[in-house]
């Protein structure tokens, strides 16, 4: 029952929303392709400046660059139109469906449950789902296109340099795999702290008249401050952890890029089949190889955390769910009096 409801909650993101989703995916695919094309244009410009015999003319590169800018502008406009529309409708339908299931519960269920679970799920958790699930899936698509395309372009340019680049990429890959699980655990702790804070706030506001009557402002303020401190403490640890993961990935990426640059410079100077533009191409394409490796574990951790939040809401909605038709009454066999 819980898994079924979880699938139905997730399906709300795409119900009647396929056109906006398809256009946003197309814009993401096109954006990744344009990033690769820009690296190729830079390579051709460097080779033209260096006087390479097979390089394109400057006038041809000017026309290509103009077309590149126009296509990038069109794809950016498409992304601005489609992606926000998809996210808006997806999140609205998700909340509407969850609240509709909530209204099917029995009145007595709220005596046994904490309403803060639903307050947190439809506010704080929904914001995390929007950021880590709905919006990030398009970033993952762009990264996948640039990652595969970069490897193909590198192989076509120089298989030997590609082998060197892949070997040096193992360093940021190892760093990402070691730190990816930390972010997922931190997201879960922040969600739990958000729920506790929402419950404390609801209790404080709901019992405001009682607090004023018994002059318990000091005690209530202490309880609120403790809950607020716990929430912000977990968020602080999450921000610091994300920063640490980013630093580790960046340092490993810089080491890998410098290594590729040095090896490429050596091969170019010794005449081993690679031009100066080819070296610059490899350095640019390394960004598209390293960035997905460095960021993808954190993105996947956020994605799994978002699925966990959806599952958390599904579990809450399944508890004490009202049976169809309510409680069945037995036949009246004796008189009332």
C-alpha positions in Angstrom: 0.0 0.0 0.0 2.8 2.4 0.9 4.8 1.7 -2.3 1.6 2.1 -4.4 0.9 5.5 -2.8 4.5 6.5 -3.2 4.3 5.7 -7.0 1.1 7.7 -7.3 2.6 10.6 -5.5 5.6 10.6 -7.8 3.3 10.2 -10.9 1.7 13.5 -10.0 4.9 15.3 -11.2 4.3 14.2 -14.8 0.5 13.9 -15.0 -0.6 16.2 -17.9 2.8 17.7 -17.7 4.6 15.7 -20.5 4.8 18.6 -23.0 6.6 20.9 -20.6 8.9 18.1 -19.5 9.8 17.1 -23.0 10.6 20.7 -24.0 12.7 21.1 -20.8 14.6 17.9 -21.6 15.2 19.0 -25.2 16.6 22.3 -23.9 18.9 20.5 -21.5 20.1 18.2 -24.3 20.7 21.1 -26.6 22.5 23.1 -23.8 24.9 20.2 -23.3 25.6 19.9 -27.0 26.3 23.6 -27.2 28.8 23.4 -24.4 30.7 20.7 -26.4 30.4 22.8 -29.6 32.0 25.8 -27.8 35.0 23.7 -26.9 35.4 22.7 -30.5 35.1 26.4 -31.7 37.8 27.4 -29.2 40.1 24.6 -30.5 39.6 25.8 -34.1 40.4 29.4 -33.1 43.6 28.4 -31.4 44.7 26.3 -34.3 43.9 29.1 -36.8 45.9 31.5 -34.7 48.8 29.0 -34.5 48.8 28.6 -38.3 47.8 25.0 -38.4 47.3 23.9 -42.1 44.0 22.1 -41.6 42.3 24.8 -39.4 39.2 26.6 -40.6 39.4 30.2 -41.8 38.7 33.0 -39.5 35.6 34.1 -41.6 34.1 30.6 -41.4 34.6 30.5 -37.7 33.0 34.0 -37.4 29.8 32.6 -39.2 29.8 29.5 -37.0 30.2 31.6 -33.9 27.2 33.8 -34.9 25.0 30.7 -35.5 26.2 29.3 -32.2 25.1 32.4 -30.3 21.7 32.5 -31.9 21.1 28.8 -31.1 22.2 29.3 -27.5 19.8 32.2 -27.1 16.9 30.1 -28.5 17.7 27.2 -26.3 18.0 29.5 -23.2 14.6 31.0 -24.0 13.0 27.6 -24.3 14.6 26.5 -21.1 13.2 29.6 -19.3 9.8 28.9 -20.6 9.5 25.1 -20.2 11.4 24.2 -17.0 9.7 26.6 -14.6 6.3 25.6 -16.0 7.0 21.9 -15.5 8.2 22.5 -11.9 5.2 24.7 -11.0 2.6 22.2 -12.2 4.5 19.2 -10.9 4.7 20.6 -7.3 1.2 21.9 -7.4 -0.3 18.6 -8.4 1.9 16.8 -5.8 0.6 18.9 -3.0 -3.0 18.8 -4.2 -2.9 15.0 -4.5 -1.3 14.6 -1.0 -3.9 16.9 0.6 -6.7 15.1 -1.2 -5.5 11.8 0.4 -5.2 13.6 3.7 -8.8 14.6 3.6 -9.8 10.9 3.2 -8.5 10.1 6.7 -10.8 9.7 9.7 -11.2 12.5 12.2 -10.0 10.3 15.0 -6.7 9.7 13.2 -5.4 13.2 14.1 -5.7 12.3 17.7 -3.1 9.6 17.2 -0.8 11.5 14.8 1.3 14.7 14.8 0.0 17.2 12.3 3.5 18.6 12.1 4.4 15.6 9.9 2.0 17.0 7.2 3.0 20.6 7.7 6.6 19.8 7.2 5.9 17.4 4.3 3.9 20.0 2.4 6.3 23.0 3.1 9.9 22.2 4.0 10.1 18.7 2.4 8.3 19.9 -0.7 10.9 22.7 -1.1 13.6 20.0 -0.9 11.8 17.9 -3.5 11.5 20.8 -5.8 15.3 21.6 -5.6 16.8 18.1 -5.4 14.4 16.1 -7.6 12.4 18.3 -10.0 14.9 20.9 -11.0 18.1 18.8 -10.7 16.9 16.1 -13.1 17.5 18.5 -16.0 21.0 19.3 -14.7 21.7 15.6 -14.7 20.6 15.3 -18.3 22.9 18.1 -19.4 25.8 16.5 -17.4 25.2 13.1 -19.0 25.2 14.7 -22.6 28.4 16.6 -21.9 30.1 13.7 -20.2 29.5 11.2 -23.1 30.1 13.8 -25.8 33.4 14.9 -24.2 34.7 11.3 -24.1 33.8 10.8 -27.7 35.4 14.0 -28.8 38.5 13.2 -26.8 38.8 9.8 -28.4 38.5 11.3 -31.9 41.2 13.8 -31.1 43.8 11.6 -29.4 43.2 8.1 -27.9 46.5 8.3 -25.9 45.5 11.7 -24.3 42.1 10.2 -23.6 43.7 7.3 -21.7 45.7 9.8 -19.7 42.7 12.0 -19.0 40.5 9.0 -17.9 43.3 7.8 -15.6 43.6 11.2 -13.9 39.8 11.4 -13.6 39.9 8.5 -11.2 41.1 10.9 -8.5 37.9 13.1 -8.4 35.8 10.0 -8.9 37.2 8.4 -5.7 36.7 11.7 -3.8 33.1 11.9 -5.0 32.3 8.3 -4.1 33.7 8.7 -0.6 31.7 11.9 0.2 28.4 11.3 -1.6 26.8 9.3 1.3 27.5 12.1 3.8 25.2 14.5 2.0 22.3 12.1 1.9 22.5 11.5 5.7 22.7 15.2 6.3 19.6 15.9 4.2 17.6 13.3 6.2 18.7 14.9 9.5 17.6 18.3 8.3 14.2 17.0 7.3 13.7 15.4 10.8 14.8 18.7 12.4 12.4 20.6 10.2 9.6 18.4 11.4 10.4 18.8 15.0 10.7 22.6 14.6 7.3 22.7 12.8 5.7 20.7 15.6 7.2 23.0 18.3 6.0 26.1 16.4 2.5 24.7 15.9 2.2 23.8 19.6 3.4 27.2 20.7 1.0 29.1 18.5 -1.9 26.6 19.1 -1.5 27.0 22.9 -0.9 30.8 22.8 -3.9 31.6 25.0 -2.9 29.0 27.6 0.7 30.4 27.6 -0.5 33.9 28.3 -3.0 32.8 30.9 -0.4 30.9 33.0 2.4 33.4 32.1 4.6 30.6 30.7 6.3 32.8 28.2 9.8 32.1 29.5 9.3 28.3 29.3 7.8 28.4 25.8 10.6 30.7 24.6 13.2 28.2 25.9 11.5 25.3 24.2 11.2 27.3 20.9 14.8 28.4 21.1 16.0 24.8 21.6 14.1 23.6 18.6 15.2 26.5 16.5 18.9 25.9 17.6 18.6 22.2 16.7 17.2 23.0 13.2 19.8 25.6 12.4 22.6 23.4 13.8 21.6 20.6 11.4 21.4 23.1 8.5 24.8 24.5 9.4 26.3 21.0 9.4 24.7 20.3 6.0 26.0 23.5 4.5 29.5 22.9 5.8 29.4 19.3 4.5 28.3 20.5 1.1 31.1 23.0 1.1 33.6 20.3 2.1 32.5 18.0 -0.6 32.8 20.8 -3.1 36.3 21.6 -2.0 37.4 18.0 -2.2 36.0 17.7 -5.7 37.5 21.0 -6.9 41.0 20.2 -5.6 40.9 16.8 -7.2 39.6 18.3 -10.5 42.4 20.9 -10.6 45.0 18.2 -10.1 43.5 16.2 -12.9 43.3 19.2 -15.3 46.8 20.3 -14.6 48.0 16.8 -15.2 46.2 16.7 -18.6 47.6 20.1 -19.5 51.2 19.1 -18.7 51.0 15.8 -20.6 49.3 17.5 -23.5 52.0 20.3 -23.6 54.7 17.6 -23.6 53.1 15.7 -26.5 52.5 18.9 -28.5 56.1 20.1 -28.1 57.5 16.6 -28.9 55.3 16.4 -32.1 53.2 13.4 -31.0 50.1 14.1 -33.0 48.3 16.8 -31.0 48.2 20.5 -31.7 48.0 23.5 -29.3 44.3 23.8 -30.0 43.9 20.1 -29.2 45.5 20.6 -25.8 43.1 23.4 -25.0 40.2 21.2 -26.3 41.2 18.5 -23.8 41.5 20.9 -20.9 38.0 22.3 -21.7 36.5 18.9 -22.2 38.0 17.7 -18.9 35.6 20.1 -17.1 32.7 18.1 -18.7 34.2 14.8 -17.5 35.2 16.0 -14.0 32.1 18.0 -13.1 29.6 15.2 -13.5 31.9 12.9 -11.5 32.4 15.5 -8.8 28.7 16.6 -8.6 26.8 13.5 -9.6 27.1 11.7 -6.2 25.8 14.8 -4.4 23.0 15.1 -6.9 22.1 11.4 -6.6 22.2 11.7 -2.8 19.8 14.7 -3.0 17.6 12.7 -5.4 17.5 9.7 -3.1 16.8 12.0 -0.1 13.9 13.5 -2.1 12.5 10.0 -2.8 12.9 9.3 1.0 10.8 12.4 1.7 8.1 11.3 -0.7 8.1 7.9 1.0 7.9 9.6 4.4 4.7 11.4 3.3 3.3 8.2 1.8 3.8 6.4 5.1 2.1 9.1 7.0 -0.9 9.1 4.6 -1.3 5.4 4.8 -1.5 5.3 8.6 -5.0 5.3 9.9 -6.4 5.7 6.4 -10.1 5.7 6.2 -11.6 2.5 4.7 -14.1 2.9 1.9 -17.5 3.5 3.3 -16.3 4.1 6.8 -17.0 1.7 9.7 -19.6 -1.0 8.9 -22.4 -1.2 11.5 -24.0 -4.5 12.6 -27.7 -5.1 12.4 -29.8 -3.8 15.3 -31.1 -6.9 17.0 -32.7 -5.4 20.2 -34.8 -2.4 20.7 -33.3 0.9 21.7 -35.3 0.9 25.0 
